[in-house]
Amino acid sequence: MNAIKVTSVLGSRVYEVRIKIPENKKNIEIFSADQAIGENKYLVPAKIQGKPKEISFNWRYLLDGLRALKTKSVFLGANEENKPVLIKSPGETYYFYILMPILKT
């Protein structure tokens, strides 16, 4: 949650933060940029499986889903960049959050 809050400071007018999920790495990168202000990047430790992706979210909606979790670990399930993402705690089954990314055109 702190990474999203820090990067959102330099977000654009649509409250966009991007999450880069690299292949065979141990960190995901959360970043935002605005031409007039600058950019901000934050690395978060992660266990990554699957193909590399870059997904854009409205940081306010992303933060809403994360605030409801009771654990420090988060499962982020993404199949494609323009498809909904599943957010949940790995060990808990009573809560999950579905978030639609900002679509790339």
N, C-alpha and C positions, 0 to 999 in steps of 0.2 A: 504494500500500500504506500509506503514511503517513496519508493521509486516512481510510482505513478504521480504522486503529489509533487515531487521535485521536478519531474520532466514536464508536467502540465503547465508549469509557470511560463514556459516559452512556447506554449502551443499556439496554433493558429486560431483564426476566428471560429472554426467549427469544433473547437475543443478536441483536436485530434492528437493522439499519441500513437506511435507505431511500435509494434513489437516484432523484432527480427528473431526468428527461430532458426539458427544455423544447424547444419548437419554435423554430427560427430564433435560437438563442442560441449562444454560444461556450463555455459552461461547463455541466457537470453539477453538481448539488448532492448531496452525500452528507451525510445527517444522521441523528441519533438523538435520542430524547427519553425521559425518565422523569419522571413527575409528581412524584416525591419529590426528584429530584436536579436536573433541568433539561434543557436541550437543547443540542446542538452542531451547527453547520453548517460544511461545508467545500466550497469551490468548486474544481473540477478542470477545466482547459482541455480542450476536446473539439471534434471535428468531428462535428456531429449531423445525421443524416438521418432523416426520417420524422416520425411523429406524436408528440406529447408523451406521456410515460409516468411513472408513479411505481411503482417495484418495491421490495419489501422482501426482504432476504436475511438469513440467519444469517451474521454477519460472519466467523465462524470458517471456514465452508465457502468463502466468497468469497475470503478471504485464502489458503486452501490452493491454490486455482486460480491466483491471481496470483503466488504464490511460485515456481511452477514455470516461469514465463515468463522468457526470457533477455533480452528487449528492454524498453525503457522505454515503447514504444507498446503499447496494448492495444486489441483489437477486442472490443466488447461488442455482441453481436447479440441483440436482443429484439424479438419480434413483438407480444406482448401481456403484460399485467401478471401473469397467472397461468400462463404457459407457460414451459418451460425456456429458459434463456439460454445462448448460446454465448460462451465467452471464449477468445481465442487471440491470438497475435502476428500482426500484419498480414502480415509477409513470410515467416513460417515455417509449414510445412504438417505437420510431424511431431507437433505437440502441440495438442490442443484440450481444453477442459474444459466439460462441460455441468452447469449448476447450476439446480436447481429453486428458485424463489422461495418465500417464505412466503406461502401462499395467503390472499387476502382473502376474508372470508365475507360 
